[in-house]
Amino acid sequence: MSDKPLTINGVTFSAGTRTTVELPVGRLYTHTQMTIPVHVVRGKSTGPRLFISAAIHGDEINGVEIIRRLLKLPVLKRLRGTIIAVPIVNIHGLINHSRYLPDRRDLNRSFPGSETGSLAARLANLFMQEIVSQSTHGIDLHTGAIHRTNLPQIRANLDDEETLKLARAFNVPVMISSNLRDGSLRESAAEYGIPMLLYEAGEALRFDEVSIRAGVEGIINVMRTLDMLPASRSKTKKNIEPMMARSSMWVRAADSGILRAMVPLGSRVSKDTLLGVIADPFGTTEEKIISTCNGIVIGRTNLPLVNEGDALFHIARFEHINEVATKVDEFNEEYSPELMPSPHPESPII
């Protein structure tokens, strides 16, 4: 809960209002002013302050669409507390279709930043001071990197009881207990005592409908768990009850060549499962890619052209593989566009 006044870039937001404010983030060398749009929705009643951010990596655009759809939902009229939505954090990277800022730095390794550092450090500092420091909880939306796709999953500090509760509420099949990385937004948020989820789903520079629908629904689930929204009246939604993985590993290319992947995203694999084959362009030599552990494929490359050492398949280790595989199937059935009761992405959530 927070009764403190909420002020962003000198604008103070009253209860029961919706406002968009632009955060200035410097100028281009053409002297064009760059700004980050921040949309604030304040309920009439006091409650948590949830920041929702996307495109910290400028080419990860699924989250931009998730936030757009979220802000159009009629259920927000019944909001308690505050949403601080930032659909495009790395505005420079988005314009350039790039993961990075113009200084080639990764914004998600630049937190908490500084007022006098690099462009990445200054942007990180601005985001921490104007957004994170005024929040009580956070959700950061990501995708796989360029030419890689991720199964919808939550990464978080699952040893923290409050964070674990929110991760379960998000309702995707896989949760990964992920260590805090130096310079990451999650690490800096943790230093403020803010429980935060990182949602990974889909591929850079692509919209993925299943990932987007699950992301919107997941955020609403978290808000209901925080009592920011009333409980759902729907009786049709399934509770996936996600499985927790304590470790994961990438299977890498032993040789360069052209990859033929044998297993799709979400597949159950066992040790020694054939994941794919790397061949030369003429097919005279072939190198088998074999799983070295039991688990579920939670990420994979979509690019058939691979170099020796490239990351190909990301496998999360689980003790009960059959159980988590069933949950992945339930999730895909729940959010498949072909099986959804309404074909309209703007269909209201109540």
Helices and strands as residue ranges (DSSP letters): E 6-8, E 11-13, E 18-27, E 33-42, E 45-54, H 62-71, G 74-78, E 80-86, H 91-95, G 107-109, H 119-130, G 132-134, E 137-142, E 148-156, H 161-170, E 174-177, H 185-191, E 196-203, H 209-225, E 243-245, E 248-252, E 257-261, E 268-269, E 274-279, E 286-290, E 295-301, E 305-306, E 311-316, H 321-335
